[in-house]
Amino acid sequence: MGERGVRLVRTAPGAAGAEALLELLPAALAGDGPALAIAPDGDDDVSAAARAAVLPDDAMTVDADVAVVVATSGSTGSPRGVLLPGPSLLASARATEERLGGPAAWSLCLPATSVGGLMVLVRSLVAGTEPEALASIGGAAPFSPAAFAAATWRLDPSVPAVTSVVPAQAARLLDDAEGRAALQAYEAVLVGGGRTSSSLRDRLDEAHVAAVSTYGMTETCGGLVYDGVPLPGADVVIVEPDTDGVGRVSLGGPMVARGYLGDPASPSFAGGRLLTQDLGRVVDGVLEVLGRADDVVQVGGVNVAVSAVEDALVPPAREAVVLAAPDEAWGSRLTAYVVDGPSDDDLAAAVAARLGRAAVPRAWVRLDAVPLLANGKPDREALRRLS
C-alpha cells in the first residue's frame, strides 16, 4: 500500500481555521502530499494534548490512503489519534448526503479539529457548497446562539440547509429565541457527539425542529447511525447479547477508521469493524443505545445507570452532569453538577421516584453553566476538579 508523511495543521478557531483546512483537504483526500494531523492552535493543555495525540513524532508516516489524523475528544480520558482514510471520509459524506436526500449547505458549529466539524467540511466539499462557520467555534469564545443565527442566515437559500450540533448546543439554542428560530430554518439538524436525552428530543420536536439523532464517534468518521438506522453501506451488530438482546455495539462499513495511531493491534478494531464501549439492542431494525458499558455502577449493591440519573434530573434542572467515583463503603458515589432547577432535596426526590434511592447523588454542585470542551461536550475532567 505504501506510506505517506504527515503534516501538522494547527487549526485556528472559527472561520479562518475552517477556510485554511478546506484548502488542504482536497489534496489529502485524493492521496496527494502528506496526510493532515489536525489539532487546535492553542497554548492550553488541551490543545497540547491533542497535538501530541495526532503527531507524537515529526518523522512519522502513515498508510498511503490515510488522509487525516484527528484526536478523540478526550472527554473521558487522554485523547487518541485516529487514522481516517480518505475513502472512509468520502464514504461517510456521501452516505449522509444520500440519507438526507441530496446536497446541502452546512453551517459549521463544531471545531474543525473534531470529527464533527471535520465532517461538515468534507460533506461541503462533496456537495460543492460553501459552509458557513460561526465566529465562536472553539478557542476561548463560548458557543453563541447569536453567532449561530448569523451563520444560518448567511447560508445559500437555494440549497437545503443542514447543521450538526451536540446536545448541549441544541439545548442552549432552544433556550434562546433567536437561536430557536434559526434551528427551525434547517432541513435537518444532526444532534450527536453525545447522548441525546428523551427530554431534549421532546423539546426539539415540540419546537418543530427537524432533528436527527446521530450515533457514531471519531472512529467511524462521525455519525454512522441516524435515528437508529445505519447509513447506507453501514451495519450494526450486537455482540454476545443477553436474554433481552442487550450487548456491546459493533459497527461496520467503509466509514470505519483504520485504527489508532501507534496502536495497530487495538482490540477495538478487528476485521474492519469497530467494537464500541456502548451497550445497545436492535428492535425492529432500529438501534437503541443504552449507554456505555462502564456507565452502570454499583451503589450499595444496586446497579445504577449514570446516564439514567442525568435523564431524571433534566428536567426539572436545566442542565445536569453526573459523575461516579469509587467509594469504599458503597462501591460508588454519585455527584450531580446542576444548572438551575429546584432545591437539592426536590431533585433528590425526583431521582428517587424514578430510579430508587440508590440512584440519588450523594453530593450536589450548583453551576452557572456546565463547562464544555471546544467540541461542545461536557468537560468531565474540569467538573471532577470542582469536587
N, C-alpha and C positions, 0 to 999 in steps of 0.2 A: 504493500500500500504506500510505502514511503512516509517521510516525515516533513514537517514544516516548522519554522521557527515561530516564536511567539512575541508579540509586541504589546507592552503595557500601554493601555489607554486610560489615562487619568481623566475621568469624565466630570466636568463641572455640573452643578445642579442647574435645572431649568432648561430653557430653550437653547442656550448656547451649547451646552454639552450634548443635547439631543441632536442638534444640527451637525456638530462635528462628527458624532458617531454615525449618523446617516450617510455621511460622505465616505466613510471607511467600510461600512457593512457590505455593499455590493461586491467588492473585490474579495472580501473574506468569505462570503457565502459561495462565491464562484471558485474558491480554491486558489486565488491569485495572491501572492505575497504572504506575509505572516498571518497566523491566527491572532485574534484580538483578546487580550486579557483585560477585561473591563472592570474598573474599580473606581470608587469615588475619589475626587481630587480634594481631599481634606487632610488636615493635620491632626484630627482627633484619633483616638484609639480604635474606633470602629472602622474608620477608613483605612487605617494602617493594617488592621487585621484582615480586611477584605483584600488588600493588595498582596499581603503575604500568602493568602489562600490561592490567588489566581496566578501569581508569578513568584514562587519562592526562590527561583534561580534564573538569573538573566540569560543563561545559556541553554535553558530547557527547550525541548522540542515536543511536538505532539503529532499524532497521526495526521496524514495529509488532508483528510476530509474534515477534521475538526476546525470549525470556523471561529468559535468563541469559547473562552473560558470565563465563567461567571461564578460568583460566590453565592452559596446558600445564605439565607438571611441571618443566620446566627442568633435567631430569637430564642432558641433553646440550648445554645452551646456555641462553640467556636465555629466560624464559617468554614466551609469546604469548597474547593474549586471543582466545578462540574464541567466536564468536557462535552460541548454541544456541537455535533457535526452540522455542517451546512445543510445537508439533505434533511436532517431531523427538524431544524428550524423552519425550513421551507414547507415540509410536510405538515407541520403544526399550523402554520399560517394559512395554507391552502385548505386544510380541513376546517378551520374556523370559518373561512370565507364561504365554504360550501354549506356548513351548518347554518350560518346566518343569512344565506340567500343571495350572496353576491358581494362585490367590492363595497367598502365603506370608508368614510372619512373618520379618523380616530383622533380623540383628544388624549394627550399624554399626561396622566395624573400621578404616575409612579416613576421613581428614579430609573433612568435608562441603565443603571448599573444593576438593577434587579431583573429577574427574568420576566416579571410582569411588564415593566417598562420596555425592556428589550423587545418583547414580542409585539408590542404596539408598533415599534419601528419596523420590524420585519413584516408585519401584516400590511403596513402602509406601503412598503416597497413592493410587495406582491400585488397590492390593489392599484398601485400607481397614483396614490393620493398623498397629500401633504398633511402630516399630523400637526396638531396644534398643541404646543406644550404649555402647561401652566407656568406662571412666573415663580411659583413657590413649590418646587419639587426637590426634596432633599435639602441638604445644607442646613443652615440654621433657621430658615424660614418655615413656620408651621404651615400645614395644609390650610388653604384659604378657600371657602365657598365662593367668595367674590372672584378670585382668580379662576376658579373652575368655570363659573358662569361666563366670564370674559372669553376664555378659550372656547367654550361651547358656541358662543355667538359668532366667533371668527371662522368656524368650520364652513366648508363649501356647502351651501344649502341644496345643491343639485344632486348630492350623493347622500345616501342614508348615513346618519351619524351613529357611531358606536364608541363606547368608552369602557375602560376597565378600572375598577376601584377595589379597594379592600373593605371589609365590613366596617371598620372604624370610620373611614371616609364617608361611606354611604350613610351611616348614622348621623354624622355631623352635617352632611348636606340636607338630610331630611329635617334637621332642626333649624335650618336657615331658609327663609322664604325665597331668597334669590337662588340659593343652591338647589332647592327643591324644584323650582320652575325649570332650571337648566336640566336637571335629571329627567324631567318629563319630556324633554325635547328629543331624547335619544331613541333610535330604533331598537337598540339593545344596550343594556348596562350590565357588563360582566362583573359579577361580585365574587371574588375569590381571594387566594392568598391567605386564607384562614377560614375558620368555621363560621358560616352564616347562621345565626340563631333563628329559631322559628319566629320569635318576636320581631326581629329585624325584617325577615321576609314578609311578615304580615304588614308591617309598616310600609314597605316598598309597594306591595300590592294595593294597599289602601290609598296610597298616593298616586296610583296609576303609572308607576314606573315600570318599564319593560325590563325587569331584572331577570338575569340568567345566573343561577348559582353554578359556579365552576369549581372543579376539583382537579388538582394537579400540583406540581411542585417544580422547582428548578430542574430536577432530574427528568422531567417529562416536557421540557420546553413550555412550562406553564400549564394552564388548564388543559386537561385531557378528557374530562367528563363534564358535559353540560346538562344541568338539570337531571343528573343521574344517568345520562345516556352517553356512552363513549362517542368521541368524534369519529367521522368516517376513517376507517383503517386502524382504529384503536380497539382494544378489548380489555375487559376486566375479568379476572379470575379470583375466586375466594379460596384461599389456601387452607386446607385442613379445617373445614367448617365444623362447628359443633352441631348439636341436635336442632338448634334454632337457625342454622345456616350462617352463623357468625364465625368469621375467621379473618386472617390477615389479607389485605387487599394487594393483589398483584396486577400490575399494569403492563400492557404490551402494545406494540405498534411502532411505526417508523419514527415517532416523536421521542422515543426513549433515548436518553443520553448514552454516550459511550462508557461513562463511569466517572470515578473521582480522580482528580489529579494526584499522582503519587500513590494511588491505591488501586491498581488494576485488578486485584483479586477480591475486591469488596464483595461480601456475600449478598449485598443488596442487589447486585446486578448479576444475572445468570441467564444465559440463553436469549439475550436481547430483551429481557424483561426487567422490571423494577419491582422488588418486593418491598412494599412500604411498611412503615411502622404503624399503620392505621388498621383498625378493625372495621369490618363492614359486612353487609349481606346484600344479595341481589334478590329483589322481589318483583316478579313480573317484568324482568328485563331492566329494572331501574336500580342503580346502586344507591344504597343508603350507608353513608359513612357515619359510624358511631363514635369515633374518637380514636385517639392514639392508644396503642396497646398499653403504654405506660401512663395513660390518663386515669386509669382506675387504681385507686389506692385503698388501703385498709385503714379504717379508723375504728379502733376498739373492736376489731374482728368483723366489721361490716365493710363490704365493698362499696366505695363511693366513686362515682364518675365526676371528676373535677369540672368537666365541661357542662354537666347537668346542673351543677351548683351555680355556674355562671348564668345559665339559662333561667334558673329560678330567681335570680337577682335582678334581671333586666327584662321587662320592668318588674318591680317598681323603681329600681335605681335607673339612672340614665345610662351609665356605663359601669362595668364591673369586670375585674380580672381576679381569678382565684388561683393561688399557688399552694402547692403542698410541700411540706418539709418533714424530714424524719422526726419522730417523737418516741422516746424510749418507753413511755407509759402507754401511748395509744396507737403506736405504729406510724401514724402520720398526723400532722397538724395542718389545718387549712387556715390560710389568711386571705381575707377578701379586701381588695382595693376598690373603693367605690366612689363614683361621682354622683352627687345629688341623691335624691330618694329620701325615704322616711328614716326613722331612727334605726340604730343598730338592732334594737330589740324587735322592731317591726320587721326588719329584713330577716332576722334570725327566725322569726315565726313563719315568714313566707317560705323559707327554705325547709323548715321542719315539716310544714303542712304538705309540701310537695314531695320531699325526698326522705323525711325521717330525721330524727335528732342527730344521728351520726354525721349527717352531711352539713350540719351547721358549722360555719367557720368559728374558730376559737379566738381569732383576732380580727379587728376591723381597722382599716386605714382609710381615712377620708382624703380625697384628692379634688383639686380644681379641674384636672383633666388627666386622663391616663397618658403617661409618656409613651411616645411612639418612636419606632425606628424610622429611618429615612423612607423605607418602603411602606410605611403606614401600619405595620403590625405593632401590637403592644410590646414595649421594651421590658421583657420579664426580668432581665438581669438588673435593670435600673430599679424595678419595683422591689426586688429582693434586698437591694441596698437600703431601702427605706425602712425595712422592718427592724 
